[in-house]
């Protein structure tokens, strides 16, 4: 499975990428919504996991643009902000709160991709 993971915090991005790769998932990463959208169009992933609060283009805008290209792709948001999640959860398949717990993320991936 090809996953696009969009997260502006470098350390978090590195940790989650390693965690997912240990589950035999192929991870493409991007540091913000602009790069995430570009990578989405390049690699055509099976699933998108994205933060919401990012510089240049936030997760909400990136999700809207991705939905213009593919309305069916599963999207999981990761966020530390509950209010933000409430605003975004209607547009996505799952919400994971930070700090990210491995089991929660793996379970969410299983549910939205299965």
N, C-alpha and C positions, 0 to 999 in steps of 0.2 A: 504494500500500500504506500502510495506517495502522499506525504503530508507537507503542507506549507505551514511553517510556524513563524508568526510575525510578532516580534517583541523588541521594544527599544532598549531594554535593560540587558546589556551584554552578558552579565553573569547568569541571569535567569535563563536567557536564550541558550547559553552553553549547557547549563544543567538539564534543562528540559530536552534539548536535542539528544544528549547522551542517554537520558532515561528512555526516550522513545526508540533510539537505535538499539538499545539492549533488548527491546521487545521485537526486534527484526522489522522495524518500520523505516522506510526511506524518508529522511527529513531534509527539506529545503528550507532555508531560513532567510528572513529579511528583518531589517532593523527599524522599519517604519512603514506606514501605509502606502507611500509612494512606491517604495521598493517592493513591498508586498504585492501590490497590484501588478507591477511589472513582472515579478517572478511568477505570479499566478498565471498570467497570459503566456509565459514561456513554458512552464512545466506542466500545466493543466493537472494539478493535484487531485487526489481523490477526496481530500478533506483539508479544511483550513482551520487552524487554531490561531487565534489572535488576541492580543492585548487590545484594550480600548483607548487608553490614554497614551498617545504617542505624538512625537513632533512631526511636522510637515503635513501629514494626513492622519487623522485619528482612525481608530478601528471602525467607528460608525460609518464614516465616509467610504472607507475601503470596502466594507461589507456591501454597502449600497452599489458601488461600482462593480464588485464581483457578481452581485445578483443580476446586474444588467447583462452580463455575459453568460451566467449559468445560475438559473433560479433554483436548481435542485441540489447543488453541492452542499454537503453537510458542513456546518460552521460551528465551532466551539469557541466561546469567548472566555478569556481569563482576565480577572480584574480583582483589584483590592477594594474597589468601591461598590458598595451595595446599591446605592442610588443609580450609579452608572449601569449596573447589571440590570436593574429593573427596567431602565429605558431601552436596553439592548436585547433583552432575552426574547422578546417577541420576534426578532428578525433572525434568530439563530436556533440551532438544534439543542445546545446545552450551554450552561454557564458553570465555570469553575472559579472558586474564589481563591485568591492568593493568601498565604503561601500555598503553592500547588502541592497537593498530596498525590503521590504516584498512583495509588489505587483509584482515586477519584478520576484522574485523567484517563487512565487505561480503561476503566469502566465506561466512561463517557464515550471514548473512541469506539468501544465495542458496541454500544447502544446505537450510536448515530451511523455507523458504517455497516452494521449487520442488518 
